[in-house]
Amino acid sequence: MTAQGSLLITQGDVAGIGPEVVARAFLSGAPNGPAVVVGDVGVMRRAVACIGGGLAVLPVTSPQLPADWPADTVPVWQVPGLPPDLASVPFGRIDARAGAAAAACIEAAVRVVRAGQASAIVTAPIHKEALAAAGVPYPGHTEMLQALSVDAGAPLPPVRMMLANDELRTVLVTIHMSLRRAIDALDFDGVLQTIRIAHGAMQSAGIARPRIAVAGLNPHAGEGGHFGDEELRFIGPAVAAARADGIDAQGPFAPDTVFMRARHVASHPGEFDVVVSMVHDHGLIAVKYLGVEQGVNVTLGLPFARTSPDHGTAFDLAGTGRADPSSLLAAMRMAREMVAQGRERAPG
């Protein structure tokens, strides 16, 4: 096994289900290649106990695994400087120690993958209130990863959040902000940039000419300006500019029906490969309604592959051992696919 093939799996918020779903993923044998948990050994041992055992949790001194790493074990790279005694943090409660630990694990994972010592990052769920309680200045994974992906003072890369499953994909123009702020943040440049990012991501996934549907913001996509004029002022013009660039973008379409047209199932091949959504809930409700078990959150625009499950910390389930690892398993599969696609595209 080589470090370049390793997945780094951050443990997430220790008060939530993240460590448990990570443990269940290892119990299933799902890593399908080298994978290292970035976190706390004591937390992962508690998680294994919650799911009924069956695994040994062993510390490693670096994110690089030896070729003879034993099966039925969870390798944990203990991040230096974590809050002490994390395994005593109560389940199901917001705790600043959990937020600080989650951020430290993400920071460590990004350092390693940027140094070329691992291939991708898969992040277990974090809790945004716990991050805030710890004084972490980011509202979520996406914004934190964006900031950490470049050196201090360098321009931030344009990143977008994509949620995907086997039936539907959506890329968001705005992410973690209030709805009022999100509407104010929308403009021509942001919509056009999102279309371009979605186009590039689909091409990287092997779709030569992606079909992109752009959802409107207002009911009925504004109904010719009667229910709002954002579609006329900048969403429609952004679609036209993308088409002038040779991108197969269409819309804006009514956001309450476009997802039905894009959904791909055996009885109804989707009309589109991806939907660009103006605001967080317009896009994510559609994908999550199909089932969070197979949904994957992908951060587009980073210089490395990063995926995450399509669910949160589920405080109500934490510590019960009943958390379903399906979405994490899907995230791990997608991360490996993204790495493989990147290697295929690499020159030489």
N, C-alpha and C positions, 0 to 999 in steps of 0.2 A: 504494500500500500504506500502511496506517496502522499505527501501533504497536499499537493495540488488537487487531489481527488477528495479531500476531506470536506464534509459539511460541518459547519459550526452551528450548534443548536443552543440558543440562549434559553435559559430556564424560565424566563418570564417573572411575573409577580409571584413571590413565594407564598402569599396568602390565597392565591387562586389555584386554578386547575392546571396551570402550565407544567409544573414539575411532574404531575401525575400523568398527563398525556404524553409527555416525553418518555417517562418510564414505560408506559404501555407500548409506545412505538418501538422501543428497544426490545421489549418482551416479545413482540410479534416478529422480531427479526427484520423489521422493515428498513433499517438504514441501507441495506443492499450495497454496502461499501463503507469506507471509513467515515465515521462520524464521531464527533466529540461534543459533549455537553459543556457549555461555558457557564459556570455557575458555582454552586456551593455543595461540597460533598455531603454535609449533614442534611441539607434540604433534599437532595436526591435520595438519600437513604430513607428519609421520612416518606418520600413519595413512593418508593418501592414498597415500603411497609403498607402504605395505604391501598395498594393494588393487590396485596396478598403475597408479596415476595416473588421469588423465581429468578431474581437477578442479583448479581454482586455489583456493588458500586465501588469503583476503584479510581483513586486519584491519579492523574497524569501530570507531569511537570511542564508539558507544552502541548499545543494543539496537534502535534504530529504523533501518529500512532505507529507502533512497530508492526511489521508484517505478520507477526505471530500473535496478535492481540486475541485473547480468548473469547469464545462465544459466551452468550448468557451473562454479559457484563455491560455495565454502563461506564464508559470512561468519562471522567469529569475533570476538566481543567479548572482548578480552584483559582478564581480571579483574585489577585492580591488586593488588599484593602477593602474587602467587603465588610459590612457591619458584622459585629460578632454575634454568635449564637442565633443565626438566622432561622435555624430549625425550630426555634421556640416562638417564632412569630405566629400569632393565632390565625387560623383559617378564617376566611370570609370577612375580613375587616381591612379597612384602609390603614396602612401603616407606612410611615415615612421610611423606615428601614427597608421595607420591601421595595419602595420606589427607588431609593438610592442604590440598592443592589441590582435592580433591573437595569438601571441606567449604566452602572459600572460594567455589567456583563455585555451590554450592547457596545459600549465604547471599546472594550477589550476585543470583542469579535471583529469590529471594523478595523482596528489596528492590524490584526493578524491577516485578515483577507486583503487589506490594502498592501501589506508587505509581501503578498504572494505565497503565504504559508498555508492557505486553505482556499477552497474553490468557491464557496458560497455561504450565505448565512440564512438560517431558518430561525425565525423568532417566535417563541411561545408568547402568549398574551401578556400584556402589561396593563396596569390600571392608571389612567391619566390623573386621577385625584391623588394617588400615591406618589406619582412623579412630582406633582405640584407640592405635595406635603414635604417632599425631600428637597425642594428648591430647584428642581430640574427645569431649565427654561424652555422646554419644548412641549407642545401639546400632545405629541404622539410619536410613534415609531418613524413615520415618514419624514417629518420635519427634523428629527434627531439624526436619522441616517443621512439626510441631505447635508446637514451641517458637518457631520463627521467624515463625509466622503472626500473632502478637500482639505488642504492645509489652511491654517488660520489666515484670514485676510484674503484668501482667494475667492473669486466669484462663485456663488453657489450654482450647482448644475440645475437646470430645469427638471424637476421630477414630477411624476404623476402616480397616483394610486390606481391600480387596476384590480378589479375583483373578477375572478374567473372560475368557471366549472366546466364540465363537459358540454353544457348546453348553451352557455351564455357568457359573454365577456363585456365589461363596461370599464371605461377609463374616465376619471373625474377631472373636471376643470378646477374646481375648488374642493378643499378637503375639510380639515378640522377647524371650523369657525362657525359662529352663529349664522343662522340663515340670513338675517338682515345684513351682516357683514359680507357673507358670500355673494349675495346679489350685488352689493356695491363693488365687490372685487372683480366681477365679471367684466371683460372687455374684449375687443377684437383680437388683440395680441394674444391674450390668454387662451381664447378658444382656438385660434389658428395654431398656436404652439402645441396645444393638446392634440389636435387632429394630426399634426406632424409626428408627435411622439407615438401616438397610437399606431400610425401607419408604419413607422420604423419598427415598433415592437412586433407587429404582426408579420412583417417581412422577416424579422429575426427568428420568428417561430416557424418559418417555412412557407408562408402564404405570399406568393409572388406579387399579387395585386389585391391587397385587402379591400374589402367592401366596408366602408365606414358609414354608419348612420349617426347623425348628429341630432340629439334630442333638444327640443326647445326648453325654455325656462317656464313659460306661462301655460295656463290651460289652453289646450288646442293649439299650442305653439303660437299663442297670441291672437289667433283668428284675425289675421290681417291688421293687427294693431289695436283691435277693440279690447283685448284683455291684457295689454302690455305691448311695448314696442321694442323690447330687447332683440327679438328675432329679426326685426327690420333694421335696427340700427347697427348691430354688430355680429349677431350669430349667423344670419344668412350671408352677409358679406364675407365672413371668415370661411364659410363653406365654399363660396365662389372663389376665394383666393386659393384655397387648397386645391380645388379642381384645376385652377390655372397652373398650379405646380405639377399637375399630372396625377394627383391623388384622387382615388375614386371615393369621394365624400358626397353624401347626399343629406338633404334636410334643409332647415330644421323640421323635425317631425314632432307630433304631439307626444309628450313624454309618458302619457298613460297608455299608449298603444305600441310604441316603437319596439319595446322589448318583446312583445308577442311575435312581432315580425322577425326579430333577430334570433329568437330562441331556436336552437337546432335540436330536433329529435328525429327519430327514424320516420315517423309519419309526417313530419313537417320540416324539411331542410330549411335552415334559417336563410333569410334574404341578405343578412349582413354578417360580417365576421366579428365586429365589435361595435359597441354603441358608446359615443362620447356623451357624457352626462354633465350638466351644468353644476349641479350641487350634490353633495354627499348622499342624501337619502333618496333622491330620485333614482340614482344608479344602484345603490346597495340594497334597497328594499327588494328590487326586482330579482337580483341574484340570490339573496338570502332566502327569499320565499321559496325558491326551488330546493332549499335544504343546505344548512351550513356544513353538513358532514363532508361534502366534497368541494366546498368553496375554498379558494386560495387567494390571498392578498399578495400582489406582486408590486414592488416599487419599480417603476420604469424610470430610466434616466440615470441610474447610479452606475458607477464604473465597475460594479460587481453584481452578482445575482443575489437577490434577497426575496424570500417568500415568507408567508405567515399563514396560520390558520384563519378561517373566516368566522372567528368567534372571540369573545372576550374572556375575562378571568372567571366568570361563572362562580362567584363567591358562594352561591347557594349549594353548589356541588362540591366545593373544595373540601378535601379530606375524607370524602365518602368512598373514594375508589371507583365511582360509577361514571367518571368522565369518559366521553367517547373520543378516541384519538384519530378518527377518520380524517378530519380536516388537516391535522398535522401531518399525517401520512401522505395526503395529497400534496401538501406543501413541500414535503421532502422529495417526492417524485418529480414535481415541477422544477424544483431547484436543480436536481441532477439533469433534467432534460435541458434546462437553460444553459447549464455548463457545457453539456455535450454539443448543443447547437452553436455555442460560442467557439468551441474548438473547431467545429466543421467550417466556420466562417473565417478562422484565423488564416492569415497569409502563410504560404509555404507548407 
